[in-house]
């Protein structure tokens, strides 16, 4: 049983060193040397086995502990979070699946053309596209596909009823869409707004990693169909 413990510590140390070597060769050597020293002393001085077993396990926690801290050290804020030394070479920042920008001309256009009965500034496919506009305007934006645009958060029947009631009048199609029934309906019955009508400048929304694009197509939704 004692030898199984030694083998476990040694194997884990070798495996960690293999992965760490690509980033920090010196750390790989430190892990191997310290673990080897602990194993040798545990073999030669059985009375100190518990102490050096604890130290050996502690040495093996160095690499995974450092890995876990890299998002905090780099200051990363990502839509799809990752961890590892590669984050440190990026210099942190808000990263994700898009640019996190808002089209200020789009906001102006929607405010001018939405009626008083409208509940939503516009509807779109995913939360990452909607979030920068919610932050910028403080208004409600509907996301039919949840966080990534892949969920069926609302049925076509319910969506059509909201359109009929005048609660939502525009649909902003992100590039991240699964082309579900609602998107197909919008493309078939909606009226595509000329890009020149809502083009213009854009500005970065702080701390967002949005999927959306300032050049995504905008559709005016029909009151029937």
HUTA-V796726 format. One record per residue. N is the residue number from 0. OMEGA is omega as a letter, one per 40 degrees, with the letter a starting at -180 (none if undefined). Layout:
n:N omega:OMEGA
n:N omega:OMEGA
This chain:
n:0 omega:a
n:1 omega:a
n:2 omega:i
n:3 omega:i
n:4 omega:i
n:5 omega:i
n:6 omega:i
n:7 omega:i
n:8 omega:a
n:9 omega:a
n:10 omega:i
n:11 omega:i
n:12 omega:i
n:13 omega:a
n:14 omega:i
n:15 omega:a
n:16 omega:i
n:17 omega:a
n:18 omega:a
n:19 omega:a
n:20 omega:a
n:21 omega:a
n:22 omega:a
n:23 omega:i
n:24 omega:a
n:25 omega:i
n:26 omega:i
n:27 omega:i
n:28 omega:i
n:29 omega:i
n:30 omega:a
n:31 omega:a
n:32 omega:a
n:33 omega:i
n:34 omega:i
n:35 omega:i
n:36 omega:i
n:37 omega:a
n:38 omega:i
n:39 omega:a
n:40 omega:i
n:41 omega:a
n:42 omega:a
n:43 omega:a
n:44 omega:a
n:45 omega:a
n:46 omega:a
n:47 omega:a
n:48 omega:a
n:49 omega:a
n:50 omega:a
n:51 omega:i
n:52 omega:i
n:53 omega:i
n:54 omega:i
n:55 omega:i
n:56 omega:i
n:57 omega:i
n:58 omega:a
n:59 omega:i
n:60 omega:a
n:61 omega:a
n:62 omega:i
n:63 omega:i
n:64 omega:i
n:65 omega:i
n:66 omega:a
n:67 omega:a
n:68 omega:a
n:69 omega:i
n:70 omega:i
n:71 omega:a
n:72 omega:a
n:73 omega:a
n:74 omega:a
n:75 omega:i
n:76 omega:a
n:77 omega:i
n:78 omega:i
n:79 omega:a
n:80 omega:i
n:81 omega:i
n:82 omega:a
n:83 omega:a
n:84 omega:a
n:85 omega:i
n:86 omega:a
n:87 omega:i
n:88 omega:i
n:89 omega:a
n:90 omega:i
n:91 omega:i
n:92 omega:i
n:93 omega:a
n:94 omega:i
n:95 omega:a
n:96 omega:a
n:97 omega:a
n:98 omega:a
n:99 omega:a
n:100 omega:i
n:101 omega:i
n:102 omega:a
n:103 omega:i
n:104 omega:i
n:105 omega:i
n:106 omega:i
n:107 omega:a
n:108 omega:a
n:109 omega:i
n:110 omega:i
n:111 omega:a
n:112 omega:i
n:113 omega:i
n:114 omega:a
n:115 omega:a
n:116 omega:a
n:117 omega:i
n:118 omega:a
n:119 omega:i
n:120 omega:i
n:121 omega:i
n:122 omega:a
n:123 omega:a
n:124 omega:a
n:125 omega:a
n:126 omega:a
n:127 omega:i
n:128 omega:a
n:129 omega:a
n:130 omega:a
n:131 omega:i
n:132 omega:i
n:133 omega:i
n:134 omega:a
n:135 omega:a
n:136 omega:a
n:137 omega:a
n:138 omega:a
n:139 omega:i
n:140 omega:a
n:141 omega:i
n:142 omega:a
n:143 omega:a
n:144 omega:i
n:145 omega:a
n:146 omega:a
n:147 omega:a
n:148 omega:a
n:149 omega:a
n:150 omega:i
n:151 omega:a
n:152 omega:a
n:153 omega:i
n:154 omega:i
n:155 omega:a
n:156 omega:i
n:157 omega:i
n:158 omega:i
n:159 omega:i
n:160 omega:i
n:161 omega:i
n:162 omega:a
n:163 omega:i
n:164 omega:i
n:165 omega:a
n:166 omega:i
n:167 omega:a
n:168 omega:a
n:169 omega:i
n:170 omega:a
n:171 omega:a
n:172 omega:i
n:173 omega:i
n:174 omega:a
n:175 omega:i
n:176 omega:i
n:177 omega:i
n:178 omega:a
n:179 omega:a
n:180 omega:a
n:181 omega:i
n:182 omega:i
n:183 omega:i
n:184 omega:i
n:185 omega:a
n:186 omega:a
n:187 omega:a
n:188 omega:i
n:189 omega:i
n:190 omega:a
n:191 omega:i
n:192 omega:i
n:193 omega:a
n:194 omega:a
n:195 omega:a
n:196 omega:a
n:197 omega:i
n:198 omega:i
n:199 omega:a
n:200 omega:i
n:201 omega:i
n:202 omega:a
n:203 omega:i
n:204 omega:a
n:205 omega:i
n:206 omega:i
n:207 omega:i
n:208 omega:a
n:209 omega:i
n:210 omega:a
n:211 omega:i
n:212 omega:i
n:213 omega:a
n:214 omega:i
n:215 omega:a
n:216 omega:i
n:217 omega:i
n:218 omega:i
n:219 omega:a
n:220 omega:a
n:221 omega:i
n:222 omega:i
n:223 omega:a
n:224 omega:none
